[in-house]
């Protein structure tokens, strides 16, 4: 792999796919899938398509941890995050993804929007699976891999 393109913390990961809005890296040995968003805004249909592709990777492998790097985002879209939280995470739990690590943009307003949206989702969907998941926020890919 090209060391300038892949930082040292993901050097041992293989590129599963890269498209306009997202890149997915995998490490079957570490049982980790990483999704790195590549744009400041991702239309919901493109987001769902990328996550369906990631879902197929998860289903075909033996993965336990999903790292979601959202640092490129500059817009928050509630319906996209709701779909990801309620539907995609539930399906991935059935395939072994219980550990979720998230890296948010370094902007306080974004973090606040995530908190508000999460509270609304939990209230709207009382049968959610949050109690079955290990979700933590991290500052870097390296921290997310090791935590």
SVG drawing of the C-alpha trace seen along z (x, -y; Angstrom):
<svg xmlns="http://www.w3.org/2000/svg" viewBox="-41 -25 46 40">
<polyline fill="none" stroke="black" stroke-width="0.4" points="0.0,0.0 1.0,-3.6 2.2,-4.9 1.3,-8.5 -2.3,-7.6 -2.7,-5.2 -1.7,-6.6 0.3,-4.3 -2.6,-3.2 -4.4,-1.8 -1.4,-0.4 -2.4,3.2 -5.9,2.7 -7.0,3.5 -9.1,1.2 -12.5,2.9 -13.8,0.1 -13.6,-3.6 -16.2,-5.8 -17.1,-9.4 -18.4,-9.7 -16.9,-6.9 -13.9,-4.6 -14.1,-1.2 -11.0,0.5 -11.0,3.9 -8.8,6.0 -10.1,9.6 -7.3,10.3 -8.4,7.5 -12.1,8.1 -12.5,4.4 -14.3,2.5 -13.5,-1.2 -15.7,-3.6 -14.2,-7.0 -16.5,-9.6 -14.9,-11.7 -17.1,-14.7 -18.6,-17.4 -22.2,-16.2 -23.4,-12.8 -26.8,-12.5 -28.9,-9.9 -29.2,-7.6 -25.4,-7.6 -25.0,-7.1 -27.3,-4.1 -25.6,-2.6 -22.2,-2.8 -23.5,-1.3 -25.3,1.5 -21.9,2.3 -20.3,2.3 -23.1,4.5 -22.3,7.1 -18.6,7.0 -19.7,7.6 -22.1,10.4 -19.3,12.2 -16.7,11.8 -16.2,12.3 -16.1,8.7 -16.8,7.4 -15.9,3.7 -17.1,0.8 -15.2,-2.5 -17.1,-5.4 -14.9,-8.4 -17.2,-11.3 -14.5,-14.1 -15.1,-15.3 -18.7,-16.2 -19.8,-19.8 -23.6,-19.1 -25.8,-17.0 -28.7,-15.2 -31.1,-13.7 -32.9,-11.2 -29.5,-9.7 -28.3,-9.3 -31.7,-7.9 -31.5,-5.2 -28.0,-4.4 -28.7,-4.2 -32.1,-2.3 -31.9,-0.1 -28.3,0.5 -26.9,1.0 -29.6,3.4 -28.9,5.5 -25.2,5.5 -25.6,6.6 -27.1,9.8 -23.7,10.3 -21.5,9.7 -20.9,5.9 -21.4,4.9 -18.5,2.5 -18.9,-0.9 -16.3,-3.7 -17.1,-7.1 -14.9,-10.0 -16.8,-13.3 -15.8,-16.5 -13.8,-18.8 -16.7,-21.2 -18.8,-21.6 -22.0,-22.3 -21.8,-18.9 -21.3,-17.1 -24.3,-18.9 -26.4,-17.9 -25.4,-14.3 -26.5,-14.4 -29.9,-16.0 -30.5,-13.6 -29.6,-10.6 -32.0,-11.6 -34.8,-12.1 -34.1,-8.7 -34.1,-6.9 -37.4,-8.6 -39.0,-7.8 -37.8,-4.2 -38.0,-2.8 -37.3,0.7 -33.8,-0.3 -30.7,1.8 -28.4,-0.7 -28.1,1.3 -26.7,4.2 -23.9,2.1 -20.6,0.8 -20.5,-2.8 -17.7,-5.2 -16.4,-8.4 -12.8,-8.8 -10.4,-11.5 -8.4,-9.4 -8.4,-6.2 -5.6,-4.9 -7.6,-5.4 -10.7,-3.8 -8.7,-0.8 -7.2,-0.3 -10.3,-1.2"/>
</svg>
